[in-house]
Amino acid sequence: VGDLPGVPGRMERVDAGQPFLAVVDYAHTPDAVARLLDAVRRVTPGKVVVVLGCGGDRDRGKRPGMGRAAAEGADVAVLTSDNPRSEDPGQILAEMAAGAPDALREVDRRAAIALAVSLAGPGDAVVVAGKGHETGQEVDGVVTPFDDRDVLREVLAG
C-alpha cells in the first residue's frame, strides 16, 4: 500500500524545498475542512495557515460553516475565491466570514496563496483547500487555467 501513488488533489504535498509542510486538498465541506486541518495539525509542530473559498452558485448555507471550520482548525485562515461563477466574490467571502470574523480576506486566489506562504515559517503548515485536483477558476462563465498545486509551487519557488 505504501507504494501506491496518492490521489491527485487529496492531501497532496507540494515540496519546493521550503521549511514547512504545504498541502493541497479538495476539502469543500465544513466537515472535510475540519478533518483535513485536524490531520495536518497532528503532524505540524508550528502554526497551521489555511487558504480556502466557497464556490459561487452553490450551497450558500454552508459558507459560515466553512469559515468556522477554517477558523477553529487553523491558526490563520485566509478566505478567498473558489469558482465564484456568477456571484460577487466579495459577498461569498463576507458570508464565509460570518463564521470566521477574524479571518483574513483576499479575493485573488493567487495572492491569497502567496499571503499564506508569507506567513509560514519553519515547522508550520500551509493548507490550500477547496479546489484540489481542479485545473480552472470559473468567473462569470469563463474558466481560466488555475491549479492550486502549480500556483503553490510557483509561489514557493519565489
DSSP file (Angstrom, degrees, kcal/mol; ACC not computed):
  #  RESIDUE AA STRUCTURE BP1 BP2  ACC     N-H-->O    O-->H-N    N-H-->O    O-->H-N    TCO  KAPPA ALPHA  PHI   PSI    X-CA   Y-CA   Z-CA
    1    1 A V    >         0   0    0      0, 0.0     3,-1.7     0, 0.0     0, 0.0   0.000 360.0 360.0 360.0 -36.2    0.0    0.0    0.0
    2    2 A G  T 3   +     0   0    0      1,-0.3     0, 0.0     0, 0.0     0, 0.0   0.721 360.0  56.1 -62.4 -20.7    2.9    2.4    0.8
    3    3 A D  T 3  S+     0   0    0      2,-0.1    -1,-0.3     0, 0.0     0, 0.0   0.547  82.5 107.5 -88.5  -8.1    4.0    2.2   -2.8
    4    4 A L  S <  S-     0   0    0     -3,-1.7     2,-0.1     1,-0.1     0, 0.0  -0.457  76.0-115.0 -70.9 140.8    0.6    3.3   -4.2
    5    5 A P        -     0   0    0      0, 0.0    -1,-0.1     0, 0.0    -2,-0.1  -0.387  34.6-106.2 -70.1 155.0    0.6    6.9   -5.6
    6    6 A G        -     0   0    0      1,-0.1     5,-0.1    -2,-0.1     6,-0.0  -0.228  36.5 -95.3 -72.8 169.5   -1.6    9.4   -3.8
    7    7 A V    >   -     0   0    0      3,-0.3     3,-2.2     1,-0.1    -1,-0.1  -0.782  48.0-106.6 -87.0 124.5   -4.9   10.7   -5.1
    8    8 A P  T 3  S+     0   0    0      0, 0.0   125,-0.4     0, 0.0     3,-0.1  -0.245 101.9   9.9 -54.3 130.7   -4.3   14.0   -7.0
    9    9 A G  T 3  S+     0   0    0    123,-0.3    17,-1.3     1,-0.1     2,-0.5   0.537 102.5 107.2  79.4   6.7   -5.6   16.9   -5.0
   10   10 A R  S <  S-     0   0    0     -3,-2.2    -3,-0.3    15,-0.2    15,-0.2  -0.946 106.9 -31.5-120.6 110.6   -6.2   14.9   -1.8
   11   11 A M  S    S+     0   0    0     -2,-0.5     2,-0.6     1,-0.2    14,-0.2   0.875  91.1 174.1  48.2  40.6   -3.7   15.6    0.9
   12   12 A E  E     -A   24   0A   0     12,-2.4    12,-2.5    -6,-0.0     2,-0.2  -0.684  23.5-140.4 -85.2 118.4   -1.3   16.2   -1.9
   13   13 A R  E     -A   23   0A   0     -2,-0.6     2,-0.5    10,-0.2    10,-0.2  -0.528   8.6-157.4 -77.6 142.3    2.1   17.5   -0.6
   14   14 A V        -     0   0    0      8,-2.6     2,-0.6    -2,-0.2     8,-0.2  -0.983  13.0-173.9-120.0 117.3    3.8   20.2   -2.6
   15   15 A D        +     0   0    0     -2,-0.5     6,-0.1     1,-0.1   138,-0.0  -0.942  25.5 154.2-121.6 115.2    7.6   20.3   -1.9
   16   16 A A  S    S-     0   0    0     -2,-0.6    -1,-0.1   140,-0.0    -2,-0.0  -0.010  80.3 -84.4-121.3  25.0    9.8   23.0   -3.3
   17   17 A G  S    S+     0   0    0      1,-0.2    -2,-0.1     3,-0.1   140,-0.0   0.563  80.8 151.7  84.9   8.7   12.4   22.7   -0.5
   18   18 A Q        -     0   0    0      2,-0.1    -1,-0.2     1,-0.1     4,-0.1  -0.346  55.2-120.1 -72.1 155.4   10.5   25.0    1.9
   19   19 A P  S    S+     0   0    0      0, 0.0   104,-2.2     0, 0.0     2,-0.3   0.134  90.0  58.6 -85.6  23.3   11.0   24.5    5.6
   20   20 A F  S    S-     0   0    0    102,-0.2     2,-0.2   103,-0.2   105,-0.2  -0.964  91.3 -92.9-145.7 161.1    7.3   23.9    6.2
   21   21 A L  E     - b   0 125A   0    103,-2.1   105,-2.7    -2,-0.3     2,-0.4  -0.537  34.7-168.8 -74.4 137.5    4.6   21.5    5.1
   22   22 A A  E     + b   0 126A   0     -8,-0.2    -8,-2.6    -2,-0.2     2,-0.4  -0.995   9.9 177.8-130.4 126.9    2.5   22.6    2.1
   23   23 A V  E     -Ab  13 127A   0    103,-2.6   105,-3.0    -2,-0.4     2,-0.4  -0.977  18.5-158.9-134.2 139.9   -0.7   20.6    1.2
   24   24 A V  E     +Ab  12 128A   0    -12,-2.5   -12,-2.4    -2,-0.4     2,-0.3  -0.970  22.3 170.7-115.1 134.3   -3.4   20.9   -1.4
   25   25 A D  E     - b   0 129A   0    103,-2.3   105,-1.5    -2,-0.4   107,-0.8  -0.996  40.4-132.9-146.8 149.7   -6.7   19.3   -0.8
   26   26 A Y        +     0   0    0    -17,-1.3   -16,-0.1    -2,-0.3   103,-0.1   0.462  51.0 148.6 -77.8  -3.1  -10.2   19.2   -2.3
   27   27 A A        +     0   0    0      5,-0.2    -2,-0.1     1,-0.2   105,-0.1  -0.041   8.0 158.4 -41.2 119.3  -12.0   19.7    1.1
   28   28 A H        +     0   0    0    101,-0.1    -1,-0.2   103,-0.1    27,-0.1   0.124  47.5  68.7-139.3  21.7  -15.1   21.6    0.2
   29   29 A T  S  > S-     0   0    0      1,-0.1     4,-2.6    37,-0.1     5,-0.2  -0.947  86.4-112.7-131.2 157.3  -17.5   20.9    3.1
   30   30 A P  H  > S+     0   0    0      0, 0.0     4,-2.5     0, 0.0     5,-0.2   0.908 118.4  49.2 -55.8 -42.2  -17.2   22.1    6.7
   31   31 A D  H  > S+     0   0    0      2,-0.2     4,-2.5     1,-0.2     5,-0.2   0.921 111.2  48.7 -64.0 -43.5  -16.6   18.5    7.9
   32   32 A A  H  > S+     0   0    0      2,-0.2     4,-2.5     1,-0.2    -1,-0.2   0.899 112.0  49.2 -63.9 -40.1  -14.0   17.8    5.3
   33   33 A V  H  X S+     0   0    0     -4,-2.6     4,-2.7     2,-0.2     5,-0.2   0.929 111.5  49.5 -63.9 -44.8  -12.2   21.1    6.2
   34   34 A A  H  X S+     0   0    0     -4,-2.5     4,-2.1    -5,-0.2    -2,-0.2   0.921 113.8  45.2 -60.6 -44.8  -12.3   20.2    9.9
   35   35 A R  H  X S+     0   0    0     -4,-2.5     4,-2.3     2,-0.2    -1,-0.2   0.899 112.9  51.0 -67.0 -41.0  -10.9   16.7    9.3
   36   36 A L  H  X S+     0   0    0     -4,-2.5     4,-2.4    -5,-0.2     5,-0.2   0.951 112.6  44.8 -60.3 -50.3   -8.2   18.0    6.9
   37   37 A L  H  X S+     0   0    0     -4,-2.7     4,-2.6     1,-0.2    -1,-0.2   0.852 111.2  54.0 -67.1 -33.8   -7.0   20.6    9.4
   38   38 A D  H  X S+     0   0    0     -4,-2.1     4,-1.7    -5,-0.2    -1,-0.2   0.926 109.9  47.7 -63.1 -44.1   -7.1   18.1   12.3
   39   39 A A  H  X S+     0   0    0     -4,-2.3     4,-0.6     1,-0.2    -2,-0.2   0.911 114.6  45.4 -63.6 -42.7   -4.9   15.7   10.3
   40   40 A V  H >< S+     0   0    0     -4,-2.4     3,-1.1     1,-0.2     4,-0.4   0.905 108.7  56.8 -67.5 -40.9   -2.4   18.4    9.4
   41   41 A R  H >< S+     0   0    0     -4,-2.6     3,-1.2     1,-0.3    -1,-0.2   0.867  99.2  61.2 -58.2 -37.3   -2.4   19.8   12.9
   42   42 A R  H 3< S+     0   0    0     -4,-1.7    -1,-0.3     1,-0.3    -2,-0.2   0.762 112.7  35.6 -63.3 -25.5   -1.3   16.3   14.2
   43   43 A V  T << S+     0   0    0     -3,-1.1    -1,-0.3    -4,-0.6    -2,-0.2   0.273 101.8  87.5-111.7  10.6    1.9   16.4   12.2
   44   44 A T    <   -     0   0    0     -3,-1.2    80,-0.1    -4,-0.4    81,-0.1  -0.930  47.9-174.3-117.1 113.4    2.7   20.2   12.5
   45   45 A P  S    S+     0   0    0      0, 0.0    79,-0.2     0, 0.0    -1,-0.1   0.776  75.9  43.7 -74.2 -24.5    4.7   21.4   15.4
   46   46 A G  S    S-     0   0    0     77,-2.6    78,-0.2     1,-0.2     2,-0.1   0.071 107.6 -45.7 -99.0-150.2    4.1   25.1   14.4
   47   47 A K        -     0   0    0     27,-0.0    78,-2.1    28,-0.0     2,-0.5  -0.465  44.8-134.4 -86.6 156.7    1.2   27.0   13.2
   48   48 A V  E     -c  125   0A   0     76,-0.2    27,-2.1    -2,-0.1    28,-1.9  -0.947  17.1-169.1-111.2 125.9   -1.3   26.0   10.5
   49   49 A V  E     -cd 126  76A   0     76,-2.9    78,-3.0    -2,-0.5     2,-0.4  -0.970   8.4-166.8-115.2 125.8   -2.3   28.5    7.9
   50   50 A V  E     -cd 127  77A   0     26,-2.7    28,-3.1    -2,-0.5     2,-0.4  -0.922  11.9-163.9-118.8 141.4   -5.3   27.6    5.6
   51   51 A V  E     +cd 128  78A   0     76,-2.9    78,-3.1    -2,-0.4     2,-0.3  -0.983  29.3 147.1-115.0 127.9   -6.5   29.2    2.4
   52   52 A L  E     - d   0  79A   0     26,-2.1    28,-2.2    -2,-0.4     2,-0.3  -0.995  21.4-176.8-158.8 160.4  -10.0   28.3    1.3
   53   53 A G        -     0   0    0     76,-0.5     2,-0.4    -2,-0.3    28,-0.2  -0.830  24.3-117.8-141.8-179.5  -13.1   29.6   -0.5
   54   54 A C        -     0   0    0     26,-0.5    28,-0.6    -2,-0.3     2,-0.1  -0.980  33.8-108.0-126.6 141.5  -16.6   28.5   -1.4
   55   55 A G    >   -     0   0    0     -2,-0.4     3,-0.6   -27,-0.1    28,-0.2  -0.350  32.0-119.1 -68.1 145.0  -17.9   28.1   -4.9
   56   56 A G  T 3  S+     0   0    0     27,-2.9    29,-0.1    26,-0.3     3,-0.1  -0.439  94.1  27.0 -78.3 158.6  -20.4   30.5   -6.3
   57   57 A D  T 3  S+     0   0    0      1,-0.2    -1,-0.2    27,-0.2     2,-0.2   0.808 106.6  99.9  57.6  32.3  -23.9   29.5   -7.3
   58   58 A R  S <  S-     0   0    0     -3,-0.6     2,-0.5     1,-0.0    -1,-0.2  -0.659  89.0 -35.2-131.0-173.3  -23.7   26.6   -4.8
   59   59 A D    >   -     0   0    0     -2,-0.2     3,-0.8     1,-0.2     4,-0.3  -0.268  50.1-175.1 -54.2 100.7  -25.0   26.0   -1.3
   60   60 A R  G >  S+     0   0    0     -2,-0.5     3,-1.3     1,-0.2    -1,-0.2   0.779  75.4  71.0 -69.8 -26.2  -24.8   29.4    0.4
   61   61 A G  G 3  S+     0   0    0      1,-0.3     4,-0.4     2,-0.1    -1,-0.2   0.745  93.0  54.6 -65.1 -24.2  -25.9   27.9    3.7
   62   62 A K  G <> S+     0   0    0     -3,-0.8     4,-2.2     1,-0.2    -1,-0.3   0.591  83.6  89.4 -86.2  -8.3  -22.6   26.1    4.2
   63   63 A R  H <> S+     0   0    0     -3,-1.3     4,-2.2    -4,-0.3     5,-0.2   0.916  87.2  45.9 -60.2 -48.4  -20.4   29.2    3.8
   64   64 A P  H  > S+     0   0    0      0, 0.0     4,-2.7     0, 0.0    -1,-0.2   0.900 113.2  52.4 -60.8 -36.4  -20.4   30.3    7.5
   65   65 A G  H  > S+     0   0    0     -4,-0.4     4,-2.6     2,-0.2    -2,-0.2   0.857 106.9  52.0 -65.9 -35.7  -19.6   26.7    8.5
   66   66 A M  H  X S+     0   0    0     -4,-2.2     4,-2.1     2,-0.2    -1,-0.2   0.935 111.8  46.4 -64.5 -45.8  -16.7   26.6    6.1
   67   67 A G  H  X S+     0   0    0     -4,-2.2     4,-2.7     1,-0.2    -2,-0.2   0.918 113.1  49.8 -61.0 -43.9  -15.3   29.8    7.6
   68   68 A R  H  X S+     0   0    0     -4,-2.7     4,-2.8     1,-0.2     5,-0.3   0.920 109.3  50.9 -62.3 -45.4  -15.9   28.4   11.2
   69   69 A A  H  X S+     0   0    0     -4,-2.6     4,-1.9     1,-0.2    -1,-0.2   0.895 113.3  46.4 -60.4 -39.9  -14.2   25.1   10.4
   70   70 A A  H  X S+     0   0    0     -4,-2.1     4,-1.8     2,-0.2    -2,-0.2   0.932 114.0  46.9 -67.1 -45.8  -11.2   27.0    9.0
   71   71 A A  H  < S+     0   0    0     -4,-2.7    -2,-0.2     1,-0.2    -1,-0.2   0.874 116.8  43.6 -65.8 -37.7  -11.0   29.4   11.9
   72   72 A E  H  < S+     0   0    0     -4,-2.8    -1,-0.2    -5,-0.2    -2,-0.2   0.818 119.2  42.2 -77.2 -30.7  -11.3   26.6   14.5
   73   73 A G  H  < S+     0   0    0     -4,-1.9     2,-0.3    -5,-0.3    -2,-0.2   0.660 113.4  49.4 -92.9 -16.3   -8.9   24.3   12.8
   74   74 A A     <  -     0   0    0     -4,-1.8   -25,-0.2    -5,-0.1     3,-0.2  -0.819  68.6-135.2-122.3 160.1   -6.1   26.7   11.8
   75   75 A D  S    S+     0   0    0    -27,-2.1     2,-0.4     1,-0.3   -26,-0.2   0.818 101.0  23.0 -78.0 -33.4   -4.1   29.4   13.5
   76   76 A V  E    S-d   49   0A   0    -28,-1.9   -26,-2.7    -6,-0.1     2,-0.5  -0.997  70.9-164.7-135.7 129.3   -4.7   31.7   10.5
   77   77 A A  E     -d   50   0A   0     -2,-0.4    27,-2.7   -28,-0.2     2,-0.6  -0.960   1.1-166.0-114.6 131.7   -7.5   31.4    7.9
   78   78 A V  E     -de  51 104A   0    -28,-3.1   -26,-2.1    -2,-0.5     2,-0.3  -0.958  12.0-153.4-116.1 111.1   -7.3   33.3    4.6
   79   79 A L  E     +de  52 105A   0     25,-3.1    27,-2.7    -2,-0.6     2,-0.2  -0.669  28.4 153.1 -86.6 137.9  -10.6   33.4    2.8
   80   80 A T        -     0   0    0    -28,-2.2   -26,-0.5    -2,-0.3    27,-0.2  -0.846  43.0 -62.3-151.2-177.2  -10.5   33.6   -1.0
   81   81 A S        +     0   0    0     26,-1.2     2,-0.2    25,-0.4   -26,-0.1  -0.447  35.1 176.6 -76.8 147.7  -12.3   32.9   -4.3
   82   82 A D  S    S-     0   0    0    -28,-0.6   -26,-0.3    -2,-0.1    55,-0.1  -0.668  76.4 -39.9-150.7  89.5  -13.1   29.4   -5.4
   83   83 A N        -     0   0    0    -28,-0.2   -27,-2.9    -2,-0.2    56,-0.1   0.982  65.7-174.8  52.6  67.4  -15.0   29.4   -8.7
   84   84 A P    >   -     0   0    0      0, 0.0     3,-2.4     0, 0.0    55,-0.2   0.698  13.7-178.5 -66.4 -15.7  -17.3   32.4   -7.9
   85   85 A R  B 3   -f  139   0B   0     53,-2.5    55,-3.0     1,-0.3    57,-0.1  -0.310  68.0 -14.2  52.6-122.1  -19.1   31.7  -11.1
   86   86 A S  T 3  S+     0   0    0     53,-0.2    -1,-0.3    -3,-0.1     2,-0.1   0.495 117.2  96.5 -90.8  -1.4  -21.8   34.4  -11.4
   87   87 A E  S <  S-     0   0    0     -3,-2.4    53,-0.2     1,-0.1   -31,-0.1  -0.467  85.3-100.8 -88.5 159.3  -21.6   35.6   -7.8
   88   88 A D    >>  -     0   0    0      1,-0.2     4,-1.8    -2,-0.1     3,-0.6  -0.675  27.6-147.4 -74.0 117.7  -19.7   38.5   -6.3
   89   89 A P  H 3> S+     0   0    0      0, 0.0     4,-2.3     0, 0.0     5,-0.2   0.862  96.9  57.1 -58.2 -36.2  -16.6   37.0   -4.8
   90   90 A G  H 3> S+     0   0    0      1,-0.2     4,-2.0     2,-0.2     5,-0.1   0.872 105.8  50.0 -62.6 -36.5  -16.6   39.7   -2.0
   91   91 A Q  H <> S+     0   0    0     -3,-0.6     4,-2.2     2,-0.2    -1,-0.2   0.892 108.3  52.6 -68.9 -39.8  -20.1   38.7   -1.0
   92   92 A I  H  X S+     0   0    0     -4,-1.8     4,-2.1     1,-0.2    -2,-0.2   0.937 110.6  47.9 -60.0 -45.8  -19.1   35.0   -0.8
   93   93 A L  H  X S+     0   0    0     -4,-2.3     4,-2.7     1,-0.2    -2,-0.2   0.889 109.0  53.9 -63.0 -39.2  -16.2   35.9    1.4
   94   94 A A  H  X S+     0   0    0     -4,-2.0     4,-0.7     1,-0.2    -1,-0.2   0.898 108.5  49.3 -62.0 -40.0  -18.4   38.0    3.6
   95   95 A E  H >< S+     0   0    0     -4,-2.2     3,-0.5     1,-0.2     4,-0.3   0.882 112.6  47.3 -67.8 -37.7  -20.8   35.1    4.1
   96   96 A M  H >< S+     0   0    0     -4,-2.1     3,-1.8     1,-0.2     4,-0.4   0.894 105.8  59.5 -66.5 -39.3  -17.8   32.8    5.0
   97   97 A A  H >< S+     0   0    0     -4,-2.7     3,-0.6     1,-0.3    -1,-0.2   0.666  84.8  78.2 -67.2 -15.9  -16.5   35.4    7.4
   98   98 A A  T << S+     0   0    0     -4,-0.7    -1,-0.3    -3,-0.5    -2,-0.2   0.823 104.7  36.6 -59.7 -28.3  -19.8   35.2    9.3
   99   99 A G  T <  S+     0   0    0     -3,-1.8    -1,-0.3    -4,-0.3    -2,-0.2   0.459 128.6  35.8 -98.8  -3.8  -18.3   32.0   10.8
  100  100 A A    X   +     0   0    0     -3,-0.6     3,-2.0    -4,-0.4    -1,-0.2  -0.488  62.8 168.3-147.6  67.9  -14.7   33.4   10.9
  101  101 A P  T 3  S+     0   0    0      0, 0.0    -4,-0.1     0, 0.0    -1,-0.1   0.740  80.0  50.5 -61.7 -23.2  -14.8   37.1   11.8
  102  102 A D  T 3  S+     0   0    0      2,-0.1   -25,-0.1    -5,-0.0    -5,-0.0   0.439  85.3 117.9 -93.0   0.6  -11.0   37.2   12.4
  103  103 A A    <   -     0   0    0     -3,-2.0   -25,-0.2    -6,-0.2     2,-0.2  -0.318  67.6-117.9 -68.1 149.1  -10.1   35.6    9.1
  104  104 A L  E     -e   78   0A   0    -27,-2.7   -25,-3.1     2,-0.0     2,-0.4  -0.550  27.7-146.7 -78.1 152.2   -8.0   37.4    6.6
  105  105 A R  E     +e   79   0A   0    -27,-0.2     2,-0.3    -2,-0.2   -25,-0.2  -0.990  26.8 161.7-128.2 131.0   -9.7   38.1    3.2
  106  106 A E        -     0   0    0    -27,-2.7   -25,-0.4    -2,-0.4     6,-0.2  -0.854  20.0-163.2-146.2 107.0   -8.1   38.2   -0.2
  107  107 A V  S    S+     0   0    0     -2,-0.3   -26,-1.2   -27,-0.2     2,-0.6   0.872  74.8  80.4 -60.6 -39.4  -10.4   37.8   -3.2
  108  108 A D  S  > S-     0   0    0      1,-0.2     4,-2.3   -28,-0.1     5,-0.2  -0.592  70.9-156.0 -74.3 113.8   -7.5   37.0   -5.6
  109  109 A R  H  > S+     0   0    0     -2,-0.6     4,-2.3     1,-0.2     5,-0.2   0.885  91.4  52.0 -62.0 -41.5   -6.7   33.3   -5.0
  110  110 A R  H  > S+     0   0    0      1,-0.2     4,-2.2     2,-0.2    -1,-0.2   0.929 112.3  46.4 -60.5 -44.7   -3.1   33.5   -6.2
  111  111 A A  H  > S+     0   0    0      1,-0.2     4,-2.5     2,-0.2    -2,-0.2   0.860 109.9  54.6 -65.6 -35.5   -2.5   36.5   -3.9
  112  112 A A  H  X S+     0   0    0     -4,-2.3     4,-2.4     2,-0.2    -2,-0.2   0.903 108.6  47.9 -65.0 -40.9   -4.2   34.6   -1.0
  113  113 A I  H  X S+     0   0    0     -4,-2.3     4,-2.4     2,-0.2    -2,-0.2   0.921 112.0  49.7 -64.8 -43.3   -1.8   31.6   -1.5
  114  114 A A  H  X S+     0   0    0     -4,-2.2     4,-2.2     1,-0.2    -2,-0.2   0.893 109.9  51.8 -62.2 -39.4    1.1   34.0   -1.6
  115  115 A L  H  X S+     0   0    0     -4,-2.5     4,-1.1     2,-0.2    -2,-0.2   0.936 109.3  49.4 -62.0 -46.8   -0.1   35.6    1.6
  116  116 A A  H >X S+     0   0    0     -4,-2.4     3,-0.7     1,-0.2     4,-0.5   0.920 111.2  49.1 -59.4 -44.7   -0.4   32.2    3.3
  117  117 A V  H >< S+     0   0    0     -4,-2.4     3,-1.2     1,-0.2    -1,-0.2   0.889 106.9  56.2 -62.7 -38.9    3.1   31.3    2.3
  118  118 A S  H 3< S+     0   0    0     -4,-2.2    -1,-0.2     1,-0.3    -2,-0.2   0.749 106.5  51.4 -65.7 -22.2    4.5   34.6    3.5
  119  119 A L  H << S+     0   0    0     -4,-1.1     2,-0.3    -3,-0.7    -1,-0.3   0.553  94.3  92.6 -89.5  -9.5    3.0   33.9    7.0
  120  120 A A    <<  +     0   0    0     -3,-1.2  -100,-0.1    -4,-0.5     3,-0.1  -0.629  48.1 172.4 -93.5 144.9    4.6   30.4    7.2
  121  121 A G    >   -     0   0    0     -2,-0.3     3,-2.2   -74,-0.1   -75,-0.1  -0.719  48.4 -41.2-132.9-175.2    7.9   29.6    8.8
  122  122 A P  T 3  S+     0   0    0      0, 0.0  -102,-0.2     0, 0.0    -1,-0.1  -0.238 127.4  14.8 -53.6 132.3    9.9   26.5    9.8
  123  123 A G  T 3  S+     0   0    0   -104,-2.2   -77,-2.6     1,-0.3  -103,-0.2   0.405 103.4 113.1  84.1  -2.2    7.7   23.8   11.3
  124  124 A D    <   -     0   0    0     -3,-2.2  -103,-2.1  -105,-0.2     2,-0.3  -0.239  57.0-133.8 -89.2-177.4    4.5   25.4   10.1
  125  125 A A  E     -bc  21  48A   0    -78,-2.1   -76,-2.9  -105,-0.2     2,-0.5  -0.998   6.4-157.9-140.4 139.8    2.0   24.2    7.5
  126  126 A V  E     -bc  22  49A   0   -105,-2.7  -103,-2.6    -2,-0.3     2,-0.5  -0.983  14.0-169.2-113.9 125.4    0.2   25.9    4.6
  127  127 A V  E     -bc  23  50A   0    -78,-3.0   -76,-2.9    -2,-0.5     2,-0.6  -0.969   8.1-165.6-118.0 124.1   -3.0   24.2    3.5
  128  128 A V  E     -bc  24  51A   0   -105,-3.0  -103,-2.3    -2,-0.5     2,-0.3  -0.940  24.1-178.1-110.1 112.2   -4.7   25.2    0.3
  129  129 A A  E     +b   25   0A   0    -78,-3.1   -76,-0.5    -2,-0.6  -103,-0.2  -0.759  40.7  41.3-117.9 155.1   -8.2   23.8    0.3
  130  130 A G  S    S+     0   0    0   -105,-1.5  -104,-0.2    -2,-0.3    -1,-0.1  -0.117 105.1  50.6 113.1 -34.9  -11.3   23.6   -1.9
  131  131 A K    >   +     0   0    0   -106,-0.4     3,-2.5     1,-0.1  -105,-0.2   0.770  65.1 160.7-106.5 -34.6  -10.1   23.0   -5.4
  132  132 A G  T 3  S+     0   0    0   -107,-0.8    17,-0.4     1,-0.3  -123,-0.3  -0.286  76.8   5.9  55.5-114.0   -7.7   20.1   -5.1
  133  133 A H  T 3  S+     0   0    0   -125,-0.4    -1,-0.3    -2,-0.2  -124,-0.1   0.516  99.5 121.7 -80.6  -7.1   -7.2   18.5   -8.5
  134  134 A E    <   -     0   0    0     -3,-2.5    14,-0.5     1,-0.1    -3,-0.1  -0.237  45.3-163.6 -62.6 147.3   -9.2   21.2  -10.4
  135  135 A T        +     0   0    0     12,-0.1    11,-1.7    13,-0.1     2,-0.3   0.142  61.5  54.8-120.1  18.8   -7.3   23.0  -13.1
  136  136 A G  E     - G   0 145B   0      9,-0.3     2,-0.5    -5,-0.1     7,-0.1  -0.984  60.3-141.8-149.4 160.6   -9.5   26.0  -13.7
  137  137 A Q  E     - G   0 144B   0      7,-2.5     7,-2.5    -2,-0.3     2,-0.6  -0.991  22.6-147.9-123.8 119.8  -11.2   29.0  -12.0
  138  138 A E  E     + G   0 143B   0     -2,-0.5   -53,-2.5     5,-0.2     2,-0.4  -0.798  23.7 166.3 -97.4 121.6  -14.7   29.9  -13.2
  139  139 A V  E >  S-fG  85 142B   0      3,-2.6     3,-1.9    -2,-0.6   -53,-0.2  -0.985  71.8 -18.7-133.3 121.0  -15.7   33.6  -13.1
  140  140 A D  T 3  S-     0   0    0    -55,-3.0   -54,-0.1    -2,-0.4     3,-0.1   0.872 127.9 -49.7  51.1  44.1  -18.7   34.8  -15.0
  141  141 A G  T 3  S+     0   0    0      1,-0.2     2,-0.5     0, 0.0    -1,-0.3   0.438 116.1 111.1  80.4  -0.7  -18.9   31.8  -17.2
  142  142 A V  E <   -G  139   0B   0     -3,-1.9    -3,-2.6   -57,-0.1     2,-0.6  -0.930  55.1-152.2-110.7 125.5  -15.2   32.0  -18.2
  143  143 A V  E     -G  138   0B   0     -2,-0.5    -5,-0.2    -5,-0.2    -3,-0.0  -0.865  12.3-168.2 -98.8 120.1  -12.9   29.3  -17.0
  144  144 A T  E     -G  137   0B   0     -7,-2.5    -7,-2.5    -2,-0.6    -2,-0.0  -0.867  35.0 -97.6-104.8 137.7   -9.3   30.4  -16.6
  145  145 A P  E     +G  136   0B   0      0, 0.0    -9,-0.3     0, 0.0     2,-0.3  -0.324  58.1 154.3 -55.2 129.5   -6.5   27.9  -16.1
  146  146 A F        +     0   0    0    -11,-1.7     2,-0.5   -36,-0.0     3,-0.1  -0.824  17.9 178.1-162.1 118.3   -5.7   27.7  -12.4
  147  147 A D     >  -     0   0    0     -2,-0.3     4,-2.8   -12,-0.2     3,-0.3  -0.975  21.8-150.2-126.7 115.5   -4.2   24.8  -10.5
  148  148 A D  H  > S+     0   0    0     -2,-0.5     4,-2.7   -14,-0.5     5,-0.2   0.857  98.9  54.7 -52.4 -38.2   -3.5   25.3   -6.7
  149  149 A R  H  > S+     0   0    0    -17,-0.4     4,-2.1     2,-0.2    -1,-0.2   0.927 111.3  43.1 -64.2 -45.0   -0.6   22.9   -6.9
  150  150 A D  H  > S+     0   0    0     -3,-0.3     4,-2.5     2,-0.2    -2,-0.2   0.915 115.2  49.0 -67.3 -42.9    1.1   24.8   -9.7
  151  151 A V  H  X S+     0   0    0     -4,-2.8     4,-2.7     2,-0.2     5,-0.2   0.918 111.1  50.3 -63.8 -42.7    0.4   28.2   -8.1
  152  152 A L  H  X S+     0   0    0     -4,-2.7     4,-2.7    -5,-0.3    -1,-0.2   0.918 110.7  49.5 -61.9 -43.0    1.7   27.0   -4.8
  153  153 A R  H  X S+     0   0    0     -4,-2.1     4,-2.1    -5,-0.2    -2,-0.2   0.925 111.7  49.2 -60.3 -44.6    4.9   25.7   -6.5
  154  154 A E  H  X S+     0   0    0     -4,-2.5     4,-0.8     2,-0.2    -2,-0.2   0.922 113.0  46.4 -61.5 -45.3    5.4   29.0   -8.2
  155  155 A V  H >< S+     0   0    0     -4,-2.7     3,-0.8     1,-0.2    -1,-0.2   0.918 112.8  49.6 -64.6 -43.5    4.9   31.0   -5.0
  156  156 A L  H 3< S+     0   0    0     -4,-2.7    -1,-0.2     1,-0.2    -2,-0.2   0.850 106.7  55.7 -64.3 -33.8    7.3   28.7   -3.1
  157  157 A A  H 3<        0   0    0     -4,-2.1    -1,-0.2    -5,-0.2    -2,-0.2   0.680 360.0 360.0 -73.4 -16.4    9.9   29.0   -5.8
  158  158 A G    <<        0   0    0     -3,-0.8    -3,-0.2    -4,-0.8    -2,-0.1   0.467 360.0 360.0  82.8 360.0    9.8   32.8   -5.4
